[in-house]
Amino acid sequence: MTRLTDALPREGARVLLRRLRPGDLAAFQAYRHDPVVGLYQGWIAQSDRAASEFLEQMHEAEPLRYDAWTQLAIARREDDGLIGDIGIRVAADGSEAEVGFTLGRTAQRQGLATEAVSAACALVFELTPAHRILAVVDARNTSAIRLVERIGMRRIATAPAVFRGEACVEHTYELRRPAELAAAVTAEAMGWHAARAAARGRHAARYDEASARSYADQAGLGALSEAEQDAHMADIARVLPLHAGMRVLDVGAGSGALCGILLRVSGLAVTALEPSAAMLACLRARPELAQVATVQGHSDDVDDADRFEPASFDVVAARQVVNGLYDPLAAFRHWHRWLRPGGAVLVIEGLYGRDGWRGAWEEEIDVLPLSAVQTMATVPYLLESVGFRIEAVERMRAVNALPVTRTPRYLVVARR
């Protein structure tokens, strides 16, 4: 299969598929606000601000995502000008995909959409194990019907539907994986994609009330002694001065161990972001953390970008969180967005090996990208790739000197 990183841009005879980008705003808004173009489309025209944010999200998103829509740009090959876009959604288990497409009125009736949709379908079959691609078309949209039939799709279902409050009829079309590509899809690849998709959110979902309390009470994890807190503060202060008035986001805050360390600096405004409701309940139950603002949610899905306004924080901190991120690059991009210019990311991690994941946790090792990384080089490398400037990468001397520390810890400081 083609590697994901090499997938785009995809050039055709007259069009190319590429990522949408903020500079496409004028052209994007022109055709998306054309009532003729949007007559049978599921999307609704957006304000310039909302459209800009959407283009930024799609520019940062992976070319193809599982269980989520990705919008790709259709551009003229001759000048890279935007003329439309294609939406692709791969099923959570990777078994099939769905496409939808929009083309500006001035680019229609020239075969450009046919070329673009054909290229998009080829991309899906090359990059995923999907055995078929579906398209759902309003029966009144005769031009779209002609297009999907031209590229070899066949109608497999017709059903009544409701579109924008009105009764209508929708046809479902299917394109099967070409026989010459069937051999590229192995059972192992299919199984990995399914396992990977199933891992999203599972890390946090493992914690019910009892297991969250157990974590919160476990020495070295949720419960840090005064000596451990002192050691963390000593290591942090050496590379990142904290002072009153700073706005700090603790990502993956768990039961509040890092919040407790941070609040030893008087005057910090600390916000805890945590996906597990049970963990947040433990954090909120700690009286010494009463001043911490709490938000339930993830940071590593493309839809998380708007969880906080841009430039909301001076510091984004994460303690023993990066190893469990489903999509580290998405998380790092969002952290960059949430920081003010000059703001800092503080990552505290362990040099975990495969043997650090035991019992039910073992199934995460080969689906979470940073689950068992035993080098300090990977995290700063990825932070740099999304625009951060690295200031410090070093082992935590004070923390590692403690007798309770079994896995060596290190920290990374990076600036926006």
N, C-alpha and C positions, 0 to 999 in steps of 0.2 A: 504494500500500500504506500501511496505518497505520504511523506511526513507532513504533519499538520503545519509545521513552521514553513514549509516550502509551498503550501497550497495556493497562496495568493501573492501577487495578482495572477489571475488565470487569463491568458490572452486568447482571443478568437480572431477570426478574419477581420471583423469590424468592431467588435466590442471586447471589453475586458471586465472581469469580475475582480473587485478589490474590496478592501474595507471601506465603509463609510468613514468620513472624517469631518471635523468641524468646518472646514473650508467649503463643504458641499451645501451649506445652509441655504444660500439664495436659490440654487437650482432645486434643491429638495423641497423647499417651501413653495416654489412656483408650481410644480406638478401636484404636490399634495394638497394644494388649495384650489386646484382645478376641479369643479364639481363634476365635469364629464369623466375625468380620470378616476375620481373617487366614488362613482355611482354604485359600483358593486363591491367595493373594497371593505374589509372588516375594520380597517383603521379609521381614525377620526383626525382631521387636520388639527395641528397643534400651534400654540403660540411660538414665536421665535425663540423664547427662552427655553421652553420645554423641548422644542426640536433640537436646539443646540446641545442640551443635556443628553438627549437620545443619541445624537450623532457621536458625542464623546463616548458614551457607553458602548456603542457598537464598534467604535474605533478600537477600544481596549479589549473587547470580547474575543474569545477564541473564534476562529473561522466557523466551526461547527460545534454546537453545544448539545448535550443530551438533556432531554426533558425541558428545553427552553428554546425560544425562538432566537435566531440570529439573522440580522438583516445585512445583506451584502449589497454593495453598490454595483449598478450596471453603468459603465462609462464608455464613451466613444474611444476607440483605440487611438485614433489620430491625435486627440488633444486631451484625453483623460477627463473630459467634461462629463458630469453626472447627467444621466438621462432617465434613470429609474432605479428600482431596487428589487431584490429578491429575498423573501423570508424563507428560512429553512429551520425546521424543528425535527431533531432526531429523537425517537422514542427513548425512554429511560433505559430500556434494555438493549438499545441499538438495533432492534430487529427491523425497523422501518423508519421512514422519514416522511415529512409532509412539506410541500413547497407552496408558496404563494408569490405573486409577482405584480409589479406596478411599473408602467412605462409612461413617461410624459407624452402628451398628445403629439408634439412635433416629431417624436421619434417612432411613432406607430406606423403600421402598414408598410414597413420596409424590411421585415424579416429579422429585425434586430432583437426583438423579444424572443423569437424562436431560437436564435443563436445563443442568447444569454441563458435561457432556461435549460437548453440542452447541455450547456457547459456546467450549470449548477448541478444538474442530475449526475453528470459524469463525476463531478467532485464528490458528491455524496457516496457514490459507489466506490470511489477510490479511497476515501478517508474513513469510511464506516463499514461495519458488517451488514448494513441494511439490505434485506433481500428484496425490498420494493420501496417505491416512492409514490406517495398519494398526492392528489390535488383535488380540492373540493371547489366546485365552480357553480355559481348561480346559473340556472337554466336560461336566464334572459341574457347572460353575457356570452353572446355567440362568438365574439372575437377570441375570447379566452378558450372557449370550447374548441374552436378550430386550431388554436395554437397547441393545446395539449394533445390533440389527436395527431397533429403534424409530427410531433416528436415521438410518437409511438405509444402514447398512453391509451388504454382501453377503459371504457366505462364499466364499472363493476357494481354500481348501486345508484339508485335514484330515490330520494326521500323528501317529504315535505319538511319545511323548516320555517323559522321566523327570522327575518333580517330587518334590523332597525324598526322593530315593532310591526312589520308587515309580513303576511304569509307569502311564502315563495317555495320554489322547488330547487333542490340542490343535487347536482350529479357528483359522484365520487369517481375519480379516474385513478388508474394504477399503471405504473411502469415497473416491470420486473427487472431484477438484476440480469445483465447480459450473461449468457452462458460462458463467454470467454473470461469473465471476471469472477465467476463462481469459485474457482479454485483458490482465489486470493483470500477467501473468508474461511479461516480455520475455526474449529471448535474452540481452540484456546483463545483466539482473538475475540470471538463472540462472548466467551465466558468472562474474559477480562473486562470488556466494555460493560457488561451487565453488572459485574462485581463493583466496578468503579462507580457506575451510576448509583448503585444501591448504597454506596458509602456516604453520599451527600447527606449531611445532617445526622448521621447515625452516631457519631462521636458524642454529641450532646444528648441524643435521645437515650443513651445508655443509663443516664442518671435519673433514677426515680428518687422519691423522698428519702428512702433508707440509704441508698448508695451515695447520694449527695451528702448526707450527714456523715457517713463513714469517711468520705473524702475530706470533708471539712475538719474532721477530728484527727486525721492521720498526720502524724509528725512528719515534717519535711515537705508535705504537700499543701494541705489546707490550713494546717496548724503549725505556725512557725514560732519557735521560742524567741525570747528576747535576744539571745546570742545570735540566732539566725537572722533576725531583723537587723541587728547591728551590722552583721557581716554584709548583708545585701546593701545597706546604706553606704557602707565604706566603699564597696566596689562601684556602686553607681556614682557616688560623689566624685570619684577619681576621674570619671570620663564625661559626666553630664551634671553640671550644677543645676540644682532646682531651687526655686525661691518663691516667696509669697506672690500671689496674683497669677501664677501660671495656671492654665487650663490643661488638665491632663486626662487623656482617655486610656483606661485600662481595658484592652481588648481581650476577650476570653477570660473575664475576671474571676470565674469560678466562684468560690465561696468567700473571696475577698482577701486572700493572702497578700497580694501585691498592693491592693488598696491600703491595707493596714501599714505596709512599709512606707508608702507614699505620704500618708497622712502624718508621718513623723516630721515632715517638713511643714511648718506652720503656714497657713494661708493658701495652700494649694486647693484649687477647685477640681475635684476628682469626679469623673463619670465612669461608671462600670458598664461595659457592653458584654453581655453573656447570653448565649443561646438557650441554655438550660433553665427552665422555670424553677426546677428544684434547687439548682445551685444558687440562683438569685434569691430564693427564699432563705437559704442559709446565710447569704450575705446580709440581707435586710434584717435578719434576726440578731445580728451582732451590734450591740449598742454603740461600740466605739466607731462603727462605720455609718452612723445615722446621717451624717452630712454628705455621704456619697450619693450622687444621682445615679439611678439605675435605668438601663435600657435593655430590653430583651431582643436578641437578634444576632445574626452572623455578620461577618465582614468580608467573606470570600465568594460571594455570588455577584454577578454583574448587577443584579437588581439592588444590591446593598449600597451602591454608590451614593444614593440620595438619603441615606439614613441620617446623615448629619450634613449641615450646610458646609460649603467649602470654607477653609481657613477657620474652622471652629476651635482648633486646639493648638497649644504650644508644644505639647508632647503627646505622642501615641506610644504607649508601653504595652509589652506583651511578655508575660512570664510563662514559659513552658506551654506555649500555644502554637507556635509555628509548626511543630512536628505533627500537629493534628489538623492542619488546614487542608481542606479539600482542593482549593485552588489558590496556592500561595501568591501567584502573580496578580490575580484579581484583588486579593486582600491588600497587597503592597500598593497597588495603584489607588485603592480607596483610601488607605492611610495617607498617601501622598496628597490626595485631594482634600482630606479633612484637616491637614496641617496648614498653619499659616506659613507664608514664605519665611524661610530660616528656621522653621520648627524642626523638632527632632523626633526620630523614631528610636526607641530603646527596646531591643530584643534581648531577652534572657532565655537561653536554651541550654539543653544538655546534649552531650555527645552520645546519643542513644544508639545502641546496636539492636539487631533483631531480637536478641534475647531479653530486651527491655519490655517487650510486648508479650504478655502472658495471658493464658486462658482465652476468653472470648475476644480479647483485644488483638489476638494474633491475626485475625482476618483483616485488620487495617494495614498491616505492614506493606503489602504490595499494591495497595490502591491509594494510599495517601503519599504524595510525592516526597515529603520530607520526614517520613516516619522514622527512618533509621539512618540518619546522616551522621557520619563520624568524622567530619571535617568542619572546621570553622569557616571554610571558604565559600560554601554554597549560599548561605543566607545573604552575606554582603554582595555576592555576585548578582543574585536575583534582585536585591534592592537597587543596585546600580542600574540594572537593566530597565527599571521603570522610572528612573530619573533622580534617584537619591544620590547624595554625595557622602561617601563613607568617611567617618571621623575616627572611629575606634573599633577594633576587633581584638578582643583579648580574653584570656581565661580570668575567671573571677577568683582572685587570690584569697580573699577573706572567706568566701563561701566554700571554696574547695579545701580550705584548711580545716574546716569543721569535721569532727568525727562522724557526724550524721550524714555527710554528703557522700553518696556512693557513686553516682555518675558525675563526672567532671562537668562543671557548668562554665559557660562563656557568655559574653555579652557583645552586642553590636550597637553602635550609635551611628545614625545616618541623618543627614540634614536634607530638608527640601530645598 
